[in-house]
Each structure stands twice: as C-alpha cells, then as structure tokens.
Amino acid sequence: MYSFWIIFKQAFKTKAMTKSFMITTLVVVASFFLLANLPSIIESFDGDDNSQQTIQVVDGTGQYTEALQAQLDQQDSAIQLEASALSEEQLRTDVEAGEMDAFLVIEGDDEITARYIAESATESAQAAELENALQSLQTARVAEQLELEATELAQLFAPVEMEREALAESSKSQEELSQARGLVYILIMVIYIAVIYYPNMIAMEVANEKSSRVMEILISSVSPVKHMFAKIAGIGSLGILQMMIFALAGYLAIQSSGSDLTEGVFSVMGFSEVKFSTFFYAILFFLLGYFLYAVLAALLGSLVSRTEDVQQLMLPMMILIIIASFIAFSGISMPEAGYVTVASYIPFFAPLVMFLRVGLLDIPLWEPLLSIAIMLLTIGILGWFGARVYRGGVLMYGSSQSLKDIRRAIKLGNEK
C-alpha cells in the first residue's frame, strides 16, 4: 500500500506543478471574475456614450420630431432628437467625415417611413430604439384616425394568455424547465470537458513514462495494476481539487460583482432555484464518468511508446464522448425523447445523458440508480480488462498505433 501512495502523490504533484495546469486554472478563475463583472465593465466603457446620444433628424413633414421624442422619453431612452437645418446630402457628408455617428430621415404623411443612416451597421441598439418608438408613434396615429379609444387599443394589442400543462408525471412545468435548462447546460459542459481532459492526462502520463524508460524501473518494484489505479486515483484527486477551486472562484466572483443569484444572467441560468440533488448528481456523474474513461485511457496509453501516438489511439474514446455530448445537448430541448432515454442507460453516454434527465425531469429514483449500477458494473469490467492489458502494455515498446495490439498486450501480461 505504501508504493500505491508513492505513485499517487507522484501523479498528483507532477501534474499539479506543470505550467499548463497552473495556466489553465488561472485563466478559468480569471474568466469567472471577468464574466461576473462584465456588465459593470461594459458600463464603465459605455458611460460617456450613453450620456450623449443626440440624433439629427431630417423631418420632411415637420410634425414627427416632437412626437417621436415624446415616445422615446416614455421608453426611458437616452436618445435626444434635434431637428436639423441641413439637407440629407450635407448630413451624409458629415457622417462620412466622422463628424457625427448617424442621423434619421422621416418621411410620409399617411404612413411613416424612416431611414437610419450611419457609417456602419454596428449601431443596431440605437436603431432598434428608434424603430420601436416610430412603431408606437405609427400605432397611435392610426388609432387616432380610426377614432379608437385607449381601452380599445389596449384590447386590440393584448397578448393571448396560454399556459402549458404537462400531464406526464416525469415532466416539470415550463417555468421549472426554463430555470433548470441553463444550469444543466453549464454542468453538462463541465462534465464533458472533465471526461476529456483528465483521462487524456492519464494516457499522456503513461506514454511519457514509457518513452523515457522510467516505466521499466517502476514496474520492477510495483505491480502494473497497482501503478495503473494509483495513477487514476492521483489525477482524479487533482481533478476534484481543480473543480473545487473553480467552484470557489465562481462563488467569490458572484460575491465580488455585488449581485445575487436572483437577478440578471443568474436568474436566466436558474441559479436562484437550485436543488441540492442537481449538484449531487453532477458530482456523482462527474466521478463515474471520470473513472469510466480514465480506465479506458490508461489502457490505451499503455499500448503506445511515444506521446505522439496517444491521440490516434484515443480517437475511439473521443468519438464516444462526442456522441454523448451531441445526445445530451440535443436532448436539452426534448429530454423525454426516446433516444435520450435509451442513451441514458448506455454506460459511455450515461454521465452526460442521465444527468440531463435527472436535471430536467422528475423521473423515478430507480432510473438513475439503474444507470449508476450499470456504470459501476462497466467500470468494474473495464478495470479488470484494463488491468490485464495494462500489465502487458507497459512492457511493449516500438510503434503501436492499432487497437489490435490489445491482444498482444494481454498475451504478454499473462507471460509476465
């Protein structure tokens, strides 16, 4: 057991001290603080622009400018209109010379027509505000011509109230789904990245030890099976530590932004109504997905002698993860689809797909438990088979770029 902990600590410390790991951790933590404070940063840059939004107006009728300004004021817009004494051609010249950003041309007697003329099409927010105000103005003029009262106009444009009611016991309400989708999407992305990143780290570590001939020294004092599981446990612990750092950084970033979980982007993402079970299943499926793919990665990494060959042998595993992600992301909009249900019981897809179902549906407890049992059984079988391959694979040197080498590795391991 002492040798197990030696390899465990060596795998943990070696990867934790690499520049790539430190830079990745720092970049992700910094991005959390940047995203949490992004609205404040944008406001600090746009503060001066928001206070000065004077638009020159060429009003062909001479009767719309004041009415349009009144509509903008009702919308709490920062735009201030100013009737221009210059012609449209002169204003175009000023825009091209950079003396003004844009101007507005209003025409029409019975029906309002307008043109927003700017140097580029990037001023879409300002143009949208003007368009909304013009639409309201046009509606008011038509209502006046038809002699409609305010109550009649309100009835005319009143939206239809339609509620969605689901009869299936496993289905949540539309409000609950809207709150859960954002959080589930983020957690699925985290699990997806984790089951790619950490198992790939194991495969690269094993291949690197073989290429430097360190493996020959290690297996002379430690059994290959113990070496494999110590590697998996060490890098898995490092992954858990990194995820804890990310979680703490995310919490501190939210606190530093002066916001809470009930407003802004956090309310859209569903953080205000988080269930403990959602995070519990996220952690559980992260661990199960990691160990499932980590055993497979260690098995594949033991077959190669050069780190350059790792990615080619890892391709089948990457395809499985990509298929699982496609099913999970497409299932966010229809979690009750038949293919999503079937895929949630396939062990290589379950970490993403079953988590999707438990996050978005009220399914019976036996369904996630059955999926977890299937995954545990698969991890056990893969662990047994992977240990047999690993025992012989670490002794194989030379070019190895085919899965056919698994049979040779098992044969070599039996002779050892």
N, C-alpha and C positions, 0 to 999 in steps of 0.2 A: 504493500500500500504506500510505502514511503516513496518508491520510484514513481508511482502514479502521481503523487502530489508534486514531485520534482518536475515532471513533464507538464503537468497542469500549470504550475507557476511560470515555467519557461514559455509556454504557449501564450499565456495571458500577458506576461511582461513584455515579451518580444514584440507582439502586435500592438500593445498599448503605447510603446515608445517609438513606433515608426512615425515618420513625418506625415505620411498620407493619412494615418488615423487621426493624428492631432489636428492637421489642417481641416480634414472633413468635419470633425467635431466642432472646431471653432467657427467654420463657415456656416454650419447649420444653426448653431447657437446665435451667431450674429444675425442670420436671416430672420430668426424668430423675433428678435428685438426690432429689426428693421420693419417687418410686416406689421407688428403690433403698433408701432408708432408711425406707420406710413401716412395715415390721414393728417396727423399733425405736421409731418414733414412737407406734405403737398401743400397744406395751407400756408406754411411759412414761405414757400416759394411763390405761391399764387396770391399772397395777401395784397400786394400792390396792384396786381392786375384786376382783382375783384373790386377794388375801390374806384377804379377808373374804367368804366365801360360806356363811354359816350359814343353813340352811333349817329352819324349824319344821315338824314332822311331826305330823299327827294320825293315829295308828295305831289303827284300830278294833279290831285283834286283839291288839295289844301284843307281837307277835312278829317283826315285819318290820324294825323300825328298825335294830337292831344288825346284822342280816344284810345289809341294804341298805348300811349304812355300810362293812361289810367289802368288799362288791363295789366300791364307789366307791374305796376305798383301793387295791384291786388294779388299778384303772384309772388310778391316779395322779391322781385328781381332787382339786381344791381344795375341793370341797363338803363341808361338815360338817353332819351332821344332828343335830337336837336335838328330842327328844320334847317336845311342847307340852302344858301342863296346861290350856290354854284351849280353848274349843269352836271349831268351824269358823266359827260366826257371829261370834264375837269376833275371830278372826283376819282374817276378811273386812273387818271394820270397821277394823282396824289397817292393812290394805293400802290401803283406800280413803283413810285419813287420811295415808298416806305414811310411816307408822312402820316398815313393812317392805316389801320388794320382792315377796315371794312366799312361799307355803307349799305343803306337799304333804299330800294326804289319801290314805291307803292303806286299802283295804278288801278283803274276800273271804277265805274260808278255803281252799277247794279251788283257786280261781283268783284270782290277784292282779289287782285293779283299782285304778287310781290316778288322781288328778286333780291337776294342777298349776295353781294359782290365782295369778294375778299381775294387776297393774294394767293391763298392756298385753301384747301378744303378741310384744314385741321380745326377750324373754329366751329365745330359741329355743335358744341354745347350752347354757344351763343345763338346760333342759327335756330336751334331747336326751341329755345325760349321765345324767340321772336315768332316762330311758326305757331306755337301754342297760343300766344297772345293774339295773333292775327285770326286764328281759327275761332277763338272766343268772341272776337270782335265781329267776325262774319256771322256767327250764330246769333248774336244779339241784334244785328241789323235785319237779318231775315225774320227773326221773331217779331221785331217791331213792324216790319212790312206786312206780316200776316196777322198783326194785332193779337199776338199771343201774350197771355199774362205770365208772370214769373212762375206761378204754380203749374201752369200748363206746360211751360218749357221744361220745368224740373221733371214732370211726369214723362215727357217725351224722351228725355235722355237718362231716365232712371235705369240703372243696370238690373238685369234679371238675377234674382237670388236663386241659386241652385246648390243644394247640399249633396254631398256624396256619402252614401251609406253603404257599408260593406257588410254582407251577411255571413261571409266565411269567418269561422271562429279564429283562424290564424291571421286574419287581416287586421291591420291597425287603421285608425281613422286617417283622413287626408292630412289633418294638422299634425298628427304624430309622425306620419311618414315624412312630411316636409321638415320637421325638426330633426329627424334621425338621419336623413339621407346625407347631409353634409358631413356629420361626424363619422358615419360609417364609411363614406368615401375616403376620408383622410386616413382612418385606421386601416382600411384595406390597402391603401398606398404604402403605409408604413410597413405592414406585414409583407407586402410584395417586395419592397426594396430589401427588407431584412433577410428574407429567404433566398435572395440572390447574392447579397453582399457577403454575409458571414460564411455560408458554405463554400463560396468561391475562395474566401480567405483560407479555409482549411485545405482545399485542394492545392492552392499555390504554396502553402507552407510545407506540405508533404513533398511536393515535387521539388521544392527548393532544397530541402534536406537531402533528397536523393541525388540531386545534381551536384551538391557539394560533398558527397560521400559521408556526410555526418550520420546518415541513416544506418550505415554499416556498423558504426560504433554503438549507436543507440540500441539496436536490436540484439546486440551481443550481451547486453545487460538487462534489457527489459523486453518482455514478450510483445510482439507486434500488436496483439489485440489490446493489451493494456495501453500501449502507445497510442493507438487509434482513439480509444474512448477518452483518454486524458486530453488529447488534442481537441476533441469535440467539446468536452466539458470546459476546457480553458477558454476557448474562443467564444463559446456560448455565454460564459460568465461575463466576458468582455462586452458582448453584445447587450446583455441585460444592463450592465453598468452604463453603456453609452445611451441606451434608451431612457434610463433614469435621469441622466444628465439632460437629455433633450426635454423630458417631461418637466424637470425643474426649471430649465431655461424658459420653456413655454409659459409656465405659471408666473415666473418673475417678469417676463416680457409683458404679459397681460396686466400685471400689477403696476408696472412702470408706465404703461400707457394711460393710466388714470381711468380706464374703462372697466366695466364689469362684463359678465357673461350673458347679459340680457339685452345688449344693445349692439347696433352696428353689425359687422360681419359675423360676430359670435352668435347672435340670435339666429341669423340665417343658417349657420352651420349646426345649430342645435345644441350648443354648449349649455344653454340655460336650462335644459330639461334632460340632463344626462342621467341614465340609470347606472347603478353600480354594476349590474350584470353585463352591460355592454363592455365596460373596461375589463371586467373579469374574463369574459370570453376572448377579448382582444389579446390579453396577456397569455391566456391558455393556448389559443391557436397560434400565436407567435412562437411559443416554446415548442409546441408539437410540430409545426411546420419547419422550424429550425432543425430539430433533431432528425426529422424525416429526411430532409435534403442534405443535412450535414453528413449523415452516414453514407448517403449516395455519393457525395462529393469526395469524402475520404477514400471511398472505394475507387473512384475514377482517378483521383490524384495519385494513388499508389501505383497505377499502371504506367505512368509516364516518368521519364528520367530528366526531362527538361521542362522548365516553366513555360517555354514557348508552345509546347504541345498540349497544355492544360485546357485551353479554351476550346480546342477542337473536340476533345473527349467530353467536355462539359456541355456541348451543344444539345444533346438529347435532354439533359436535365433542364436547360434553359427553355427549351421548347415546351416542356411540361408546365413550367412556371408561367410562361407567356400565355398558354392556352387557359390556365386557371384564371389569370388576370382578365382575359377577354370575357370569360364567362361571368366573372364577378362584376366587372364594370358594366356589361350589358344588362346584367340582372338587377342593377340598382333601380332601373325604371320599371321592371316587371319581376319582382322577387318570387312570385308564385308560379312562374313558368315551369313547365315540366322538365326541361333540360337543366334548369338550375337546381331543382330538387334532386334529380338523378346525380348530377355532378357533385352535390354536397356530400355524397356517400363514397365517392371515389377518393382514396386517401391522398393522392397527389394534388387534388383540387380542393379538398375539404378545408384546409387552413384559410383560404380566401372565401370560398363559396358558402360553406356552412356558417362562417362568421357573418356573411352578408344576410343570410336568412334569419339568424337569431337577432341581428340588429334591426331588421326591418319588419319581421313578422312575429306574431305571438304563437310560436309553434310549441307542441308538447315537449316536455323535458326529455322524453325518451329519444327524440330525434337527434339532438346534439350529442346525447350520451352514446347513442349507437355509432355516430360518426367518430366520436373520440375513441371508442373501443376499437373500431376498425383501424384507425390511425395508429393506436398503440400496438395492435397486433402486427400491422405492417412495419412499424419501427422495429419491433422485436425480430421479425423475419429478416428485414434488411440488415439489422445488426448482426444476426447470426451469419447470414450470407456474406455481408461485407467484411466480417472478421476473417472468414475463410479466404476471401480474395485478397484482403489486405496483408494477411500472413505471407502469402507468396508474392504479391505485387511489389512489396517494398524490396524484394530481392531481385527484381527484374530490372535490367539496365539495357540501354540501347534504344533504338527507335520503336515507339509504341503509340500508334495512332488509331487503333481499331478496338472495338469492343470485343472482338474475337480473342483478345489477349486475356480475357477473364478466365477462360477455361485453362489456359497455360498457367495463370497465377494460382488457381485452385490446385492444380496438379503439383506445382512447385511448393505450395504451402503444405500439402499432405506429405511430401517427401522430407520436409524440414524436421 
